Amino acid sequence: MKMRNYTPVTEFLLMGIPHTQGLEHALFVLFLTFYLLTLVGNLLILLAILTSSNLHTPMYFFLGNLSVFDIFFPSVSSPKMMLYLLGQSRTISYQGCACQLFLYHFLGCTECFLYTVMAYDRFAAICHPLRYTVIMSPRVCAILTLSTWVGSSVHASVLTFLVFRLPYCGPTEVGNFFCDIPVVLPLACEDTSPAHRVSVTNVGAVALLCFLLVLTSYTRIVISILRISSSEGRHRAFSTCSAHLTSVLLFYGPVVLIYLQPASSTWLESVVPLLNNIVTPSLNPLIYSLRNKDVKLALRKALIQGVHT
């Protein structure tokens, strides 16, 4: 077998969103607005949960975890993207690219697992209300949370290893605003089909399994709600699930479009990740607070106490 000599790549060039030349300053303002909304909104949700004893329940414990990851998730790519929109260097080191890919999939997978756990929490609360405190005990909540972190670390480590065990010798232009599998893998100097198949299978299997578990939980929830005799009881039960269901749909939509598309699409690979990276994390605080009286009341009390202090 003939040996090949490769000059290893030490950095990559982030090409950004295609067909947006001349719109850098407008995009910077737009993305900065979304990023600040994400930080402020999720920090306020955390403040409300931490300061209100009424919100020290499993549902809000997992919502607090989700807010933490919604803060970190856009922080993986947004600061670098906003810097090069202002004219700074578009280069990212080889190690930085690998780190970005790992964190993106670690945080994304953790959110995927959290949505599944939150669906199970709503299932236990609505379908087994008398045993809810036993089913979702503090110990169970801690184990479920730790499991999401460990599982996501393994998932992201496998994907990062598959992508960066291949040699990269040029070109170095990453056709997106951050490093992810669909845009980094084609730059490798060797056959990428085995790594591509395994990575797509890995991401697809995790996303599909979580989605089926969420779907199963909500199927049982709907059946239980329809058995409630009073319309007020049905409305109250549905309202506790509507925010979570909306977030699930916003999260899984881009995942399906990016990783399970039959053919490669530059537009999808560049624009659709903006929904997961920037838009959805900024919308979650609104989704979970606008129709939640407990969160709004706790946040109002926390802000009043802060002003008086």
N, C-alpha and C positions, 0 to 999 in steps of 0.2 A: 504494500500500500504506500502510495507516494505521500511523503510528509510535506505539509505546507507551513510556510513561515508567515506569521501574522504580526503586524504592528498593532499592539493593543490600543484601543481607544481610551483616552484619559478623561474626556469630557464629551458631552452631547450639547446640541444646539436646539433649544425649544423654539419651534417655528410659530407657535401661537395658533390663534383661530384663523383659518384661511379666509381670504376675500374680505379682510377688515382693514386693509391699509388705508391710512388717513383717518381712522376712527379711534385711534389709540386713546386720546384724551377723553372722549365721550365714554368709551368702554371702561377707562379707569374710574371715572366718577360713578358709573353704574355699578361696577363690581365692588368698589369701596363702600357704596351705600348698602348693598346686600350684605357685605362682610360685617359692617358695623351693626346692622340690624340683627344679624346672627349672634354676634357677641353680646349685645345688650339684651336681646330677647331671651336668650338661653340663660344668661346670668340672672335675669329677673325671675325666671322660672325656678332656678336653683335657690335664690334668695327666699322666694315664697315657700318652697318645700322645707328648707332648713329652719326657717323661723316660726313656722306654724305647726303646732303639735297635731292639729287636725289632719295634716297631710302626711303624717308619719305612718303610712300604710303601704302595703306591697305595690299597689298601682303607682303611687307617687315615688316610691323608691326606684322603680324601674324608669319612670319618667325623668327622674333626676339623673340617672345614669345616661339616658338618651341625650339629655341636655349637655352633659359633659362631652360626649362623643360628637355632638353636633357643633360644639365649639372647636374641637380639634380637627374634625374632618375637613372643613374648608381651609383650615390653617396649613394643611399639607401643601396646597398648591396656590392658594390665593395671594399670599404675600409676594412670592417670586413672580407670579403673573403680573401683579400690579407694578412691580419694580420695572420690568422690561416694557410695560406699556408707557412708563415715564421716560423711556430711553436708556435704561440701564442695560447691562449685559444680559444676553439671552442664554448664555452658557450655563450648564450645570455639570458638576463633576460626575464621574462614573459612580463613585460611592454615593453621592447625593441623589443620583437618579435611582440607584438600587434602594436607598433608604426611602425615597418618595414612593416608589412602587410598593414596598413592604407596608409602610404606614397607611397608604391608601386602601390596600386590601385588608389590613388588620382592622382599621376603623370601620370600613364598609361592611365587612363580615360580622363584626361585633354588633353593628346596628341591625343587620339582618337577623342575627340570633336574638337580639333584644326585642324586636318586633314580634318574633315567634313566642318568646317568653311572656310578653305583655298580652298576647292573644290568649295564651293558656291561663294567665291571671284573670282575664275577663270571663273565660269559660268557667273557671272555678267559682268566681264570685256570683255569676248568674245561674249556673246549672247546679251548684252545690253550696248555696248560701250558708246553710247551717254548719257545714264543715270547712268553710272558707279559711278561717283562722288557723285550722290544723293543717290544711293542704298547703297554704302559703305562709307557713311559719317563718320567723326571721332566719332560722337555720336553712330552710329550703331556699329562701330568697338569696341568701349569701352563696349557697352552693350553685344555684342557677347562674348568678352573676359571674362567679369565678369560672364556671364552665364556659361561658361565652367568651371570656378573655383568653382562656387556654386554647379553646377550639379555634378561635380566630388567629391566635399566634401560630399555631400549627399550619393552618390554611395559608396564611400569608407567607410563612417561611418556605413552604413547598413551592408556591408560585414564584417567589423571588429566586429560589435556587434553580428552578427550571429555566428561567429567563436568563439569568446572569452566569450560568455555568457554560453558556455558549460563548465562543470568541466573537469580539466585535472589533473590526478593523476599518470601518468606514463603509458607507457614508455615516455621518453623525447627526443628521437633521431629524429630529423627532417631530413628526407632523401633528403636534398638539401643544397645549399649554402646560402639560405636565407629563411625567413618565408613567405610562401604563402599558400593559401587555400588548394590545393591538397595534401600538405605534412603535414600541421598542423592539419587539421580537423580529419584525421584518429586516432590521438593520444588522442582524447577526450574519456572520460569514459562512456558516454551515447550514445544513438542512434543519429547518425549524419545525417541520411537520410533526414529529413526535411531541415536542414541547407544546406546540399549538394544540394538538389533540388533547393532551393531558390537562393543560390549563383550562381549555374550554369545558372539558368534562368536569374538572374540579369546581370551577365557578358555577357551571350549570347545575351540577348535582346539589351543591349547597343551597343555591337560590331556589331550585325546584323543591327540595325537601322542606325548606322553611316555608315556602309558599303553600305547599300541601298541608303542612301542620296548621298554618294559620287558617286555611280554607276549612279544614276539619273542625277546628275550634269554633269558627263562626257558623258553620252548618249546625252544630249542636246548640250554639247560642240562639240562633234564629228559631230553631224548633222549640227551645225552652221559652223564649219570649212569646211566641204565638200561643202558648198554653196559658199565659197570664190572662186572667179574666178581665181586669180593668184596663181601659185604654190609657189611663194615667200611668199605670205600672209598666205597660208596654213601652210607652213613650220615654219614661225614665230609664228603662233598661237599654233601649236603643241609643239614647243620648250618651250613655257612658261608653259606648263602643264606636260612635260615629267619628270621633277625633282620631282614634287609633286606626280605624279602617281607612280614613282619608290619607294618613301618613304612609300606610302600607302601600296604597296604590301609587302615591307619588314616588316612593322609594323603588318599587319593583318595575315601574314603567321604563325608566332609563336603563336599568340593568338588562332587561329583556332586549331592548333595542340595540345595546352596545355589544353584548356578548353572545346573543343567540340569533343574530341576524345571519341569513344564509350567505350573503355576499358582503365583501368589504365596502364601506361607504365612508369617504373622507368627511362628508358633512356630519353624518351620525357620530363618527369617532371624535369629532372636534367640538360640536355644538351640544349634543345631548348630555355629555358629562357635566356641562354647566348646571344642568338641573339638579343632579345629585350633589355636586361639589358646592354650589353657591346658593341656588334658589331654595331647594327643599329644606336645608338647615335653617334658613331664615324664616320659612313659613311655619315650621313646627311649633314655635312658641305661640304664634297666633292661633293655630289650629287647636292647641291644647288649652288655651286660656280664654278665647272669645266666648265659648259656649260652656265654660266650666266656672260655675259660681264660686266653688271652694277656692280655686286658684286665684280668681280675681279678688275675693275677699281677703285672702291671706296676703296677697301682694299689696293691696291697699293698706292693710294694717302695718306691714313691714315698712312701707314707704313713709307712712305717717309717723311711726316710731323713729325712723331715721331722721326725718325733718326735725322732730322735737329734740332728739338727741344732739 
